[in-house]
């Protein structure tokens, strides 16, 4: 999300991982919903946000030498959770709420 040079980031993960080791990551990906509306949890402006699509992320991981054993898309659960948070955030406009659609 806020790492500009993802290929280098993943390559360094691969370099320091022990042979036979496993990497588990969780990431937010750019979906088909259009441009990001700032601020969001990881960035308050576009210049420091580096979202990638799931396809781009997977390609960069594989280019770094990883093989993807399991890929779980939790988009639906995240949307449900964000929608559930909306009423809790509505009465407090002074508080940043990260549940934006």
Buried (B, 14 or more C-beta within 10 A) or exposed (E): BEEEEBEEEBBEBBEEEEEEEEEEEEEBBBBEEEEBEEEBEBBEEEEEBBBBEBEEBBEBBEEBEBEEEEEEEEEEEEBEEBEEBEEEBEEEEEEEBEBBE
